Amino acid sequence: MLNIFETTAKKERKFVSAFFIGIITGIISAFIKSGTEDILPPRTPDRIAPPVKVLDDLGIDWHNLAYHYSDQIVYWGGNVVHILFSVAAAVFYCMFAEIFPRIKLLQGIIFGLFFAVACHGIILPALNLSPGLSHLPFDEVLSEILGTCLWAWSIELLRISLRQKFTRTKA
């Protein structure tokens, strides 16, 4: 039987490395999630993205948080919120993986599924940043699940490699 609460030996845990790996993987995986959202838009055009709504709710005018790149205006405020959220989640994942190795099932994809459901089914609706799962169009649910699974998978693949390089031990 699969013991999901199996833990690693305390002497094998590398929390400092996991913290820094979480920062690195959080930044890189945020770009992967954003790329997925460009290919499979996660919401209809009439809805504001949750990171941008966070800025609005905080009274921050995201229209002023912009720069020009390749003759286009890029609104970086929502991107920063998205990246910070990704970093926080990746740090959690990498630290948790040091204690509970089962979080890494299917190279993090199972975590991605649970994370997508938790965020889009519980947290975002509770914060009034998005409708509940049952009120979302199928396209959005599919985009978020696929994007979050790819995001989690990229964190785990990078975590494995970086942990081996940083600690010279098997991940």
N, CA, C and O atoms as a DFTB+ gen file, in Angstrom:
684 C
 N C O
     1  1       0.846      -1.195       0.000
     2  2       0.000       0.000       0.000
     3  2       0.884       1.248       0.000
     4  3       1.947       1.267       0.619
     5  1       0.441       2.265      -0.686
     6  2       1.173       3.515      -0.808
     7  2       0.961       4.373       0.435
     8  3      -0.161       4.783       0.731
     9  1       2.031       4.637       1.150
    10  2       1.955       5.478       2.341
    11  2       2.241       6.924       1.929
    12  3       3.398       7.307       1.758
    13  1       1.184       7.724       1.770
    14  2       1.382       9.095       1.281
    15  2       2.067       9.997       2.309
    16  3       2.568      11.065       1.958
    17  1       2.091       9.581       3.559
    18  2       2.717      10.394       4.598
    19  2       4.104       9.881       4.992
    20  3       4.648      10.265       6.028
    21  1       4.664       9.018       4.159
    22  2       6.033       8.550       4.389
    23  2       6.965       9.771       4.392
    24  3       6.801      10.686       3.586
    25  1       7.929       9.773       5.293
    26  2       8.855      10.896       5.382
    27  2      10.290      10.453       5.091
    28  3      10.630       9.274       5.188
    29  1      11.102      11.416       4.739
    30  2      12.520      11.159       4.506
    31  2      13.251      11.182       5.841
    32  3      12.736      11.699       6.832
    33  1      14.439      10.626       5.858
    34  2      15.283      10.694       7.055
    35  2      15.719      12.143       7.257
    36  3      16.055      12.830       6.292
    37  1      15.715      12.602       8.483
    38  2      16.045      13.996       8.775
    39  2      17.411      14.400       8.241
    40  3      17.590      15.543       7.821
    41  1      18.371      13.494       8.248
    42  2      19.721      13.833       7.794
    43  2      19.792      14.023       6.275
    44  3      20.763      14.589       5.772
    45  1      18.784      13.560       5.546
    46  2      18.752      13.702       4.089
    47  2      18.121      15.014       3.632
    48  3      18.217      15.367       2.457
    49  1      17.494      15.720       4.521
    50  2      16.758      16.935       4.164
    51  2      17.713      18.105       3.971
    52  3      18.610      18.335       4.783
    53  1      17.507      18.832       2.890
    54  2      18.357      19.973       2.530
    55  2      17.470      21.207       2.359
    56  3      17.191      21.628       1.236
    57  1      17.032      21.782       3.477
    58  2      16.060      22.875       3.426
    59  2      16.608      24.171       2.826
    60  3      15.886      24.868       2.113
    61  1      17.853      24.500       3.099
    62  2      18.412      25.743       2.551
    63  2      18.471      25.641       1.030
    64  3      18.067      26.561       0.318
    65  1      18.973      24.521       0.546
    66  2      19.000      24.316      -0.910
    67  2      17.592      24.322      -1.481
    68  3      17.349      24.920      -2.529
    69  1      16.664      23.662      -0.802
    70  2      15.279      23.602      -1.283
    71  2      14.670      25.000      -1.387
    72  3      13.925      25.292      -2.323
    73  1      14.989      25.852      -0.432
    74  2      14.461      27.221      -0.460
    75  2      14.940      27.962      -1.713
    76  3      14.139      28.565      -2.427
    77  1      16.226      27.913      -1.968
    78  2      16.771      28.615      -3.131
    79  2      16.349      27.962      -4.445
    80  3      16.124      28.647      -5.443
    81  1      16.246      26.651      -4.439
    82  2      15.742      25.952      -5.618
    83  2      14.291      26.352      -5.883
    84  3      13.891      26.503      -7.037
    85  1      13.511      26.521      -4.831
    86  2      12.127      26.972      -4.979
    87  2      12.044      28.346      -5.630
    88  3      11.165      28.590      -6.457
    89  1      12.939      29.232      -5.267
    90  2      12.945      30.568      -5.882
    91  2      13.266      30.465      -7.373
    92  3      12.579      31.051      -8.210
    93  1      14.308      29.718      -7.688
    94  2      14.716      29.568      -9.090
    95  2      13.615      28.894      -9.909
    96  3      13.238      29.384     -10.973
    97  1      13.107      27.774      -9.411
    98  2      12.091      27.035     -10.161
    99  2      10.773      27.805     -10.225
   100  3      10.027      27.680     -11.196
   101  1      10.488      28.590      -9.206
   102  2       9.273      29.400      -9.217
   103  2       9.293      30.448     -10.308
   104  3       8.278      30.687     -10.962
   105  1      10.437      31.073     -10.510
   106  2      10.561      32.095     -11.559
   107  2      10.452      31.443     -12.937
   108  3       9.679      31.894     -13.783
   109  1      11.222      30.391     -13.158
   110  2      11.218      29.742     -14.469
   111  2       9.846      29.145     -14.783
   112  3       9.347      29.289     -15.899
   113  1       9.243      28.481     -13.812
   114  2       7.943      27.846     -14.054
   115  2       6.833      28.876     -14.284
   116  3       5.842      28.573     -14.949
   117  1       6.987      30.081     -13.746
   118  2       5.999      31.143     -14.003
   119  2       5.976      31.489     -15.491
   120  3       4.919      31.770     -16.055
   121  1       7.144      31.466     -16.116
   122  2       7.202      31.722     -17.556
   123  2       6.532      30.597     -18.328
   124  3       5.874      30.840     -19.340
   125  1       6.696      29.370     -17.856
   126  2       6.044      28.228     -18.501
   127  2       4.527      28.356     -18.377
   128  3       3.805      28.128     -19.347
   129  1       4.045      28.717     -17.198
   130  2       2.596      28.886     -16.986
   131  2       2.061      30.020     -17.856
   132  3       0.987      29.903     -18.445
   133  1       2.815      31.117     -17.934
   134  2       2.379      32.240     -18.774
   135  2       2.339      31.839     -20.245
   136  3       1.435      32.243     -20.976
   137  1       3.317      31.045     -20.679
   138  2       3.321      30.574     -22.063
   139  2       2.131      29.683     -22.359
   140  3       1.549      29.754     -23.441
   141  1       1.769      28.847     -21.402
   142  2       0.593      27.997     -21.565
   143  2      -0.660      28.856     -21.696
   144  3      -1.548      28.557     -22.494
   145  1      -0.723      29.927     -20.904
   146  2      -1.895      30.795     -20.938
   147  2      -1.981      31.592     -22.240
   148  3      -3.071      32.001     -22.640
   149  1      -0.856      31.815     -22.901
   150  2      -0.893      32.472     -24.208
   151  2      -1.481      31.548     -25.265
   152  3      -2.187      31.998     -26.167
   153  1      -1.190      30.253     -25.152
   154  2      -1.672      29.272     -26.127
   155  2      -3.115      28.864     -25.835
   156  3      -3.928      28.728     -26.749
   157  1      -3.427      28.669     -24.544
   158  2      -4.776      28.284     -24.108
   159  2      -5.258      29.333     -23.100
   160  3      -5.100      29.144     -21.894
   161  1      -5.846      30.438     -23.581
   162  2      -6.259      31.496     -22.653
   163  2      -7.150      30.960     -21.536
   164  3      -8.112      30.237     -21.795
   165  1      -6.823      31.323     -20.275
   166  2      -7.520      30.748     -19.136
   167  2      -8.824      31.446     -18.741
   168  3      -9.461      31.059     -17.761
   169  1      -9.215      32.446     -19.480
   170  2     -10.483      33.093     -19.139
   171  2     -11.017      33.830     -20.350
   172  3     -10.288      34.122     -21.298
   173  1     -12.284      34.119     -20.297
   174  2     -12.906      34.872     -21.379
   175  2     -12.417      36.325     -21.321
   176  3     -12.027      36.803     -20.256
   177  1     -12.435      37.027     -22.462
   178  2     -11.884      38.391     -22.505
   179  2     -12.586      39.391     -21.581
   180  3     -12.017      40.436     -21.261
   181  1     -13.797      39.088     -21.154
   182  2     -14.538      40.030     -20.302
   183  2     -14.137      39.949     -18.825
   184  3     -14.579      40.770     -18.021
   185  1     -13.297      38.957     -18.457
   186  2     -12.901      38.806     -17.051
   187  2     -11.462      39.243     -16.843
   188  3     -10.597      38.999     -17.684
   189  1     -11.224      39.876     -15.740
   190  2      -9.891      40.341     -15.390
   191  2      -9.102      39.200     -14.755
   192  3      -9.654      38.400     -14.000
   193  1      -7.813      39.129     -15.065
   194  2      -6.953      38.078     -14.511
   195  2      -6.842      38.243     -12.994
   196  3      -6.742      39.370     -12.508
   197  1      -6.858      37.137     -12.236
   198  2      -6.759      37.238     -10.773
   199  2      -5.569      38.062     -10.267
   200  3      -5.751      38.837      -9.327
   201  1      -4.354      37.940     -10.838
   202  2      -3.256      38.786     -10.331
   203  2      -3.524      40.279     -10.518
   204  3      -3.145      41.094      -9.677
   205  1      -4.178      40.629     -11.621
   206  2      -4.512      42.038     -11.870
   207  2      -5.628      42.476     -10.919
   208  3      -5.620      43.603     -10.426
   209  1      -6.584      41.585     -10.665
   210  2      -7.664      41.905      -9.716
   211  2      -7.100      42.114      -8.312
   212  3      -7.604      42.955      -7.567
   213  1      -6.062      41.360      -7.942
   214  2      -5.406      41.569      -6.644
   215  2      -4.886      42.997      -6.557
   216  3      -5.075      43.673      -5.546
   217  1      -4.231      43.453      -7.622
   218  2      -3.720      44.832      -7.635
   219  2      -4.863      45.833      -7.521
   220  3      -4.772      46.797      -6.761
   221  1      -5.937      45.610      -8.274
   222  2      -7.118      46.480      -8.188
   223  2      -7.668      46.518      -6.767
   224  3      -7.956      47.587      -6.230
   225  1      -7.810      45.334      -6.163
   226  2      -8.354      45.249      -4.806
   227  2      -7.463      45.954      -3.788
   228  3      -7.944      46.439      -2.764
   229  1      -6.149      46.007      -4.077
   230  2      -5.217      46.708      -3.188
   231  2      -5.155      48.208      -3.484
   232  3      -4.428      48.951      -2.825
   233  1      -5.926      48.643      -4.482
   234  2      -5.947      50.059      -4.842
   235  2      -4.753      50.485      -5.685
   236  3      -4.444      51.674      -5.766
   237  1      -4.084      49.533      -6.307
   238  2      -2.921      49.835      -7.154
   239  2      -3.381      49.921      -8.606
   240  3      -3.990      48.987      -9.128
   241  1      -3.086      51.043      -9.250
   242  2      -3.474      51.231     -10.645
   243  2      -2.475      50.501     -11.537
   244  3      -1.393      51.018     -11.814
   245  1      -2.831      49.323     -11.978
   246  2      -1.932      48.491     -12.770
   247  2      -1.651      49.086     -14.142
   248  3      -0.684      48.696     -14.795
   249  1      -2.481      50.025     -14.588
   250  2      -2.255      50.673     -15.885
   251  2      -0.944      51.464     -15.884
   252  3      -0.324      51.652     -16.931
   253  1      -0.531      51.920     -14.709
   254  2       0.721      52.676     -14.593
   255  2       1.941      51.768     -14.470
   256  3       3.073      52.243     -14.552
   257  1       1.730      50.497     -14.278
   258  2       2.831      49.536     -14.131
   259  2       3.098      48.909     -15.499
   260  3       2.704      47.772     -15.761
   261  1       3.769      49.661     -16.359
   262  2       3.958      49.216     -17.733
   263  2       5.329      49.634     -18.255
   264  3       5.949      50.573     -17.756
   265  1       5.776      48.915     -19.261
   266  2       6.976      49.287     -20.000
   267  2       6.738      48.947     -21.475
   268  3       5.807      48.214     -21.809
   269  1       7.573      49.479     -22.334
   270  2       7.477      49.201     -23.769
   271  2       8.551      48.197     -24.161
   272  3       9.717      48.326     -23.786
   273  1       8.133      47.202     -24.919
   274  2       9.066      46.201     -25.418
   275  2       8.591      45.776     -26.804
   276  3       7.425      45.424     -26.980
   277  1       9.472      45.807     -27.768
   278  2       9.154      45.386     -29.128
   279  2       7.917      46.120     -29.652
   280  3       7.023      45.524     -30.253
   281  1       7.896      47.425     -29.406
   282  2       6.794      48.306     -29.839
   283  2       5.442      47.932     -29.244
   284  3       4.401      48.213     -29.837
   285  1       5.456      47.301     -28.078
   286  2       4.207      46.943     -27.406
   287  2       4.261      47.415     -25.959
   288  3       5.331      47.524     -25.361
   289  1       3.092      47.688     -25.416
   290  2       3.002      48.016     -23.996
   291  2       2.843      46.709     -23.231
   292  3       1.970      45.900     -23.542
   293  1       3.692      46.512     -22.231
   294  2       3.621      45.318     -21.387
   295  2       3.260      45.777     -19.978
   296  3       3.994      46.548     -19.360
   297  1       2.133      45.300     -19.482
   298  2       1.705      45.632     -18.122
   299  2       2.331      44.617     -17.171
   300  3       1.876      43.476     -17.076
   301  1       3.363      45.038     -16.477
   302  2       4.154      44.111     -15.674
   303  2       3.585      43.850     -14.285
   304  3       4.000      42.885     -13.645
   305  1       2.674      44.645     -13.799
   306  2       2.157      44.474     -12.436
   307  2       1.550      43.108     -12.192
   308  3       1.891      42.435     -11.220
   309  1       0.647      42.694     -13.076
   310  2       0.029      41.380     -12.941
   311  2       1.050      40.269     -13.088
   312  3       0.957      39.242     -12.416
   313  1       2.034      40.474     -13.972
   314  2       3.086      39.468     -14.143
   315  2       3.908      39.304     -12.870
   316  3       4.274      38.185     -12.511
   317  1       4.200      40.394     -12.193
   318  2       4.974      40.312     -10.949
   319  2       4.189      39.532      -9.891
   320  3       4.757      38.692      -9.194
   321  1       2.896      39.805      -9.770
   322  2       2.069      39.070      -8.810
   323  2       2.075      37.582      -9.172
   324  3       2.207      36.728      -8.295
   325  1       1.933      37.279     -10.449
   326  2       1.927      35.899     -10.921
   327  2       3.249      35.204     -10.599
   328  3       3.255      34.060     -10.144
   329  1       4.358      35.886     -10.831
   330  2       5.680      35.312     -10.558
   331  2       5.887      35.122      -9.058
   332  3       6.395      34.085      -8.631
   333  1       5.501      36.107      -8.258
   334  2       5.658      35.984      -6.798
   335  2       4.828      34.817      -6.258
   336  3       5.283      34.076      -5.386
   337  1       3.623      34.662      -6.776
   338  2       2.778      33.540      -6.372
   339  2       3.438      32.216      -6.756
   340  3       3.439      31.266      -5.973
   341  1       3.997      32.160      -7.963
   342  2       4.675      30.950      -8.422
   343  2       5.883      30.637      -7.543
   344  3       6.115      29.481      -7.191
   345  1       6.643      31.657      -7.193
   346  2       7.813      31.453      -6.332
   347  2       7.382      30.924      -4.970
   348  3       7.973      29.972      -4.460
   349  1       6.360      31.530      -4.378
   350  2       5.890      31.086      -3.063
   351  2       5.431      29.620      -3.124
   352  3       5.755      28.829      -2.237
   353  1       4.683      29.268      -4.164
   354  2       4.200      27.895      -4.296
   355  2       5.352      26.924      -4.559
   356  3       5.354      25.811      -4.033
   357  1       6.315      27.330      -5.357
   358  2       7.455      26.458      -5.659
   359  2       8.335      26.263      -4.425
   360  3       8.840      25.164      -4.193
   361  1       8.522      27.310      -3.638
   362  2       9.285      27.164      -2.394
   363  2       8.566      26.181      -1.477
   364  3       9.197      25.296      -0.899
   365  1       7.246      26.330      -1.342
   366  2       6.460      25.379      -0.545
   367  2       6.671      23.963      -1.061
   368  3       6.962      23.055      -0.283
   369  1       6.527      23.769      -2.365
   370  2       6.666      22.441      -2.963
   371  2       8.052      21.854      -2.686
   372  3       8.166      20.713      -2.240
   373  1       9.090      22.627      -2.948
   374  2      10.466      22.128      -2.786
   375  2      10.784      21.818      -1.321
   376  3      11.456      20.829      -1.029
   377  1      10.308      22.651      -0.406
   378  2      10.539      22.405       1.019
   379  2       9.754      21.166       1.472
   380  3      10.277      20.320       2.198
   381  1       8.509      21.074       1.039
   382  2       7.652      19.948       1.406
   383  2       8.211      18.638       0.856
   384  3       8.122      17.595       1.504
   385  1       8.795      18.701      -0.359
   386  2       9.372      17.505      -0.974
   387  2      10.552      16.967      -0.176
   388  3      10.876      15.783      -0.270
   389  1      11.190      17.816       0.599
   390  2      12.297      17.370       1.444
   391  2      11.806      16.477       2.588
   392  3      12.556      15.640       3.091
   393  1      10.571      16.655       2.987
   394  2      10.008      15.874       4.095
   395  2       9.136      14.735       3.580
   396  3       9.284      13.589       4.005
   397  1       8.232      15.054       2.668
   398  2       7.253      14.094       2.163
   399  2       7.513      13.808       0.679
   400  3       7.034      14.549      -0.181
   401  1       8.251      12.763       0.373
   402  2       8.624      12.498      -1.021
   403  2       7.444      12.158      -1.937
   404  3       7.566      12.271      -3.157
   405  1       6.328      11.753      -1.382
   406  2       5.172      11.383      -2.214
   407  2       4.563      12.592      -2.931
   408  3       3.783      12.423      -3.868
   409  1       4.908      13.794      -2.505
   410  2       4.413      14.983      -3.198
   411  2       4.925      15.004      -4.635
   412  3       4.370      15.689      -5.495
   413  1       5.992      14.245      -4.882
   414  2       6.635      14.221      -6.195
   415  2       6.024      13.187      -7.143
   416  3       6.562      12.966      -8.227
   417  1       4.919      12.554      -6.762
   418  2       4.292      11.530      -7.602
   419  2       4.067      12.038      -9.017
   420  3       3.646      13.176      -9.225
   421  1       4.350      11.185      -9.976
   422  2       4.263      11.517     -11.405
   423  2       5.033      12.806     -11.713
   424  3       4.572      13.651     -12.481
   425  1       6.190      12.937     -11.112
   426  2       7.080      14.085     -11.292
   427  2       6.360      15.410     -11.036
   428  3       6.530      16.374     -11.782
   429  1       5.561      15.445      -9.982
   430  2       4.903      16.676      -9.556
   431  2       3.549      16.925     -10.187
   432  3       2.853      17.866      -9.806
   433  1       3.168      16.107     -11.137
   434  2       1.895      16.343     -11.840
   435  2       0.702      16.150     -10.914
   436  3      -0.280      16.885     -11.021
   437  1       0.764      15.187     -10.015
   438  2      -0.334      14.980      -9.059
   439  2      -0.476      16.236      -8.178
   440  3      -1.588      16.696      -7.918
   441  1       0.655      16.778      -7.726
   442  2       0.622      18.038      -6.972
   443  2      -0.037      19.127      -7.815
   444  3      -0.855      19.894      -7.307
   445  1       0.314      19.198      -9.092
   446  2      -0.275      20.198      -9.979
   447  2      -1.786      20.082     -10.067
   448  3      -2.490      21.092     -10.060
   449  1      -2.288      18.855     -10.150
   450  2      -3.746      18.646     -10.189
   451  2      -4.408      19.148      -8.903
   452  3      -5.390      19.889      -8.942
   453  1      -3.850      18.730      -7.767
   454  2      -4.408      19.173      -6.490
   455  2      -4.303      20.699      -6.340
   456  3      -5.226      21.347      -5.845
   457  1      -3.184      21.251      -6.767
   458  2      -2.972      22.688      -6.646
   459  2      -3.966      23.463      -7.510
   460  3      -4.509      24.479      -7.077
   461  1      -4.201      22.980      -8.733
   462  2      -5.163      23.635      -9.623
   463  2      -6.555      23.638      -9.006
   464  3      -7.242      24.659      -9.008
   465  1      -6.962      22.495      -8.481
   466  2      -8.294      22.396      -7.868
   467  2      -8.381      23.270      -6.616
   468  3      -9.383      23.950      -6.400
   469  1      -7.333      23.250      -5.796
   470  2      -7.331      24.069      -4.576
   471  2      -7.402      25.556      -4.910
   472  3      -8.168      26.302      -4.300
   473  1      -6.608      25.974      -5.873
   474  2      -6.581      27.404      -6.214
   475  2      -7.875      27.850      -6.884
   476  3      -8.489      28.834      -6.474
   477  1      -8.284      27.116      -7.921
   478  2      -9.413      27.558      -8.726
   479  2     -10.755      27.087      -8.196
   480  3     -11.800      27.609      -8.585
   481  1     -10.730      26.103      -7.310
   482  2     -11.979      25.629      -6.733
   483  2     -12.258      26.176      -5.349
   484  3     -13.409      26.206      -4.914
   485  1     -11.207      26.614      -4.642
   486  2     -11.394      27.057      -3.255
   487  2     -10.844      28.467      -3.019
   488  3     -11.591      29.375      -2.654
   489  1      -9.535      28.647      -3.229
   490  2      -8.862      29.886      -2.823
   491  2      -9.324      31.098      -3.630
   492  3      -9.743      32.098      -3.047
   493  1      -9.254      31.027      -4.959
   494  2      -9.649      32.184      -5.774
   495  2     -11.125      32.558      -5.583
   496  3     -11.433      33.742      -5.447
   497  1     -12.050      31.579      -5.570
   498  2     -13.443      31.958      -5.296
   499  2     -13.623      32.549      -3.890
   500  3     -14.394      33.493      -3.716
   501  1     -12.927      32.008      -2.895
   502  2     -13.049      32.530      -1.531
   503  2     -12.553      33.968      -1.435
   504  3     -13.078      34.757      -0.649
   505  1     -11.547      34.307      -2.229
   506  2     -11.011      35.677      -2.245
   507  2     -11.746      36.567      -3.239
   508  3     -11.365      37.718      -3.449
   509  1     -12.797      36.033      -3.849
   510  2     -13.595      36.760      -4.836
   511  2     -12.745      37.206      -6.035
   512  3     -12.960      38.278      -6.601
   513  1     -11.777      36.361      -6.407
   514  2     -10.910      36.670      -7.546
   515  2     -11.327      35.922      -8.801
   516  3     -10.851      36.217      -9.897
   517  1     -12.221      34.948      -8.634
   518  2     -12.668      34.134      -9.752
   519  2     -13.941      33.406      -9.335
   520  3     -14.144      33.139      -8.151
   521  1     -14.801      33.083     -10.305
   522  2     -15.963      32.245      -9.968
   523  2     -15.510      30.851      -9.542
   524  3     -14.382      30.449      -9.827
   525  1     -16.371      30.129      -8.874
   526  2     -16.079      28.752      -8.484
   527  2     -15.960      27.844      -9.700
   528  3     -16.406      28.201     -10.791
   529  1     -15.364      26.680      -9.518
   530  2     -15.140      25.744     -10.621
   531  2     -16.414      25.427     -11.397
   532  3     -16.389      25.359     -12.626
   533  1     -17.516      25.236     -10.699
   534  2     -18.759      24.860     -11.375
   535  2     -19.317      25.996     -12.233
   536  3     -20.203      25.771     -13.057
   537  1     -18.804      27.214     -12.044
   538  2     -19.277      28.360     -12.823
   539  2     -18.285      28.791     -13.901
   540  3     -18.486      29.803     -14.571
   541  1     -17.221      28.020     -14.061
   542  2     -16.212      28.357     -15.063
   543  2     -16.479      27.601     -16.351
   544  3     -16.942      26.461     -16.319
   545  1     -16.191      28.227     -17.485
   546  2     -16.338      27.492     -18.746
   547  2     -15.295      26.370     -18.829
   548  3     -14.220      26.460     -18.236
   549  1     -15.632      25.323     -19.568
   550  2     -14.733      24.178     -19.711
   551  2     -13.357      24.606     -20.199
   552  3     -12.344      24.080     -19.738
   553  1     -13.311      25.565     -21.135
   554  2     -12.027      26.033     -21.670
   555  2     -11.109      26.528     -20.565
   556  3      -9.910      26.250     -20.575
   557  1     -11.670      27.258     -19.617
   558  2     -10.858      27.789     -18.525
   559  2     -10.372      26.677     -17.606
   560  3      -9.210      26.669     -17.200
   561  1     -11.235      25.759     -17.284
   562  2     -10.850      24.641     -16.415
   563  2      -9.734      23.837     -17.083
   564  3      -8.740      23.501     -16.439
   565  1      -9.892      23.530     -18.364
   566  2      -8.877      22.774     -19.097
   567  2      -7.551      23.537     -19.132
   568  3      -6.496      22.957     -18.878
   569  1      -7.602      24.821     -19.443
   570  2      -6.383      25.637     -19.495
   571  2      -5.669      25.650     -18.155
   572  3      -4.452      25.475     -18.096
   573  1      -6.412      25.856     -17.090
   574  2      -5.799      25.942     -15.763
   575  2      -5.231      24.594     -15.314
   576  3      -4.154      24.543     -14.721
   577  1      -5.943      23.513     -15.592
   578  2      -5.436      22.196     -15.184
   579  2      -4.184      21.833     -15.981
   580  3      -3.182      21.419     -15.399
   581  1      -4.231      21.981     -17.295
   582  2      -3.053      21.668     -18.107
   583  2      -1.883      22.588     -17.757
   584  3      -0.754      22.131     -17.574
   585  1      -2.163      23.873     -17.669
   586  2      -1.108      24.833     -17.350
   587  2      -0.494      24.593     -15.985
   588  3       0.723      24.690     -15.826
   589  1      -1.314      24.283     -15.006
   590  2      -0.805      24.056     -13.649
   591  2      -0.036      22.740     -13.577
   592  3       0.960      22.646     -12.860
   593  1      -0.482      21.735     -14.305
   594  2       0.272      20.469     -14.326
   595  2       1.629      20.660     -15.007
   596  3       2.632      20.140     -14.519
   597  1       1.683      21.381     -16.106
   598  2       2.969      21.666     -16.762
   599  2       3.863      22.501     -15.848
   600  3       5.069      22.269     -15.764
   601  1       3.266      23.463     -15.172
   602  2       3.990      24.321     -14.227
   603  2       4.616      23.458     -13.123
   604  3       5.801      23.600     -12.822
   605  1       3.822      22.569     -12.524
   606  2       4.320      21.714     -11.441
   607  2       5.375      20.739     -11.960
   608  3       6.375      20.491     -11.286
   609  1       5.164      20.198     -13.130
   610  2       6.120      19.266     -13.719
   611  2       7.462      19.959     -13.950
   612  3       8.520      19.393     -13.674
   613  1       7.404      21.190     -14.459
   614  2       8.657      21.925     -14.687
   615  2       9.381      22.197     -13.368
   616  3      10.609      22.144     -13.316
   617  1       8.639      22.484     -12.315
   618  2       9.262      22.692     -10.999
   619  2       9.986      21.426     -10.569
   620  3      11.135      21.480     -10.131
   621  1       9.317      20.290     -10.693
   622  2       9.924      19.036     -10.247
   623  2      11.137      18.660     -11.085
   624  3      12.155      18.246     -10.529
   625  1      11.062      18.791     -12.394
   626  2      12.214      18.452     -13.230
   627  2      13.412      19.335     -12.910
   628  3      14.541      18.852     -12.827
   629  1      13.168      20.616     -12.734
   630  2      14.249      21.537     -12.361
   631  2      14.746      21.247     -10.943
   632  3      15.946      21.303     -10.673
   633  1      13.818      20.941     -10.050
   634  2      14.193      20.641      -8.662
   635  2      15.145      19.456      -8.599
   636  3      16.147      19.496      -7.884
   637  1      14.833      18.401      -9.348
   638  2      15.684      17.214      -9.359
   639  2      17.111      17.596      -9.780
   640  3      18.082      17.265      -9.099
   641  1      17.212      18.279     -10.887
   642  2      18.523      18.634     -11.423
   643  2      19.288      19.588     -10.502
   644  3      20.464      19.373     -10.211
   645  1      18.609      20.636     -10.051
   646  2      19.286      21.622      -9.204
   647  2      19.667      21.038      -7.850
   648  3      20.726      21.362      -7.314
   649  1      18.824      20.187      -7.297
   650  2      19.152      19.585      -5.991
   651  2      20.391      18.708      -6.111
   652  3      21.258      18.719      -5.237
   653  1      20.468      17.958      -7.188
   654  2      21.650      17.118      -7.391
   655  2      22.910      17.972      -7.549
   656  3      23.971      17.625      -7.031
   657  1      22.785      19.084      -8.265
   658  2      23.941      19.962      -8.460
   659  2      24.322      20.691      -7.171
   660  3      25.503      20.793      -6.840
   661  1      23.327      21.193      -6.450
   662  2      23.598      21.965      -5.234
   663  2      24.116      21.092      -4.094
   664  3      25.025      21.490      -3.366
   665  1      23.538      19.906      -3.941
   666  2      23.853      19.091      -2.758
   667  2      24.749      17.903      -3.093
   668  3      25.267      17.250      -2.188
   669  1      24.936      17.621      -4.348
   670  2      25.728      16.456      -4.809
   671  2      25.152      15.149      -4.239
   672  3      25.874      14.188      -3.976
   673  1      23.818      15.153      -4.060
   674  2      23.109      13.949      -3.620
   675  2      21.940      13.701      -4.554
   676  3      21.535      14.594      -5.298
   677  1      21.408      12.517      -4.519
   678  2      20.248      12.170      -5.341
   679  2      19.015      12.902      -4.838
   680  3      18.799      13.020      -3.632
   681  1      18.213      13.391      -5.768
   682  2      16.983      14.096      -5.400
   683  2      15.964      13.076      -5.076
   684  3      14.833      13.421      -4.734
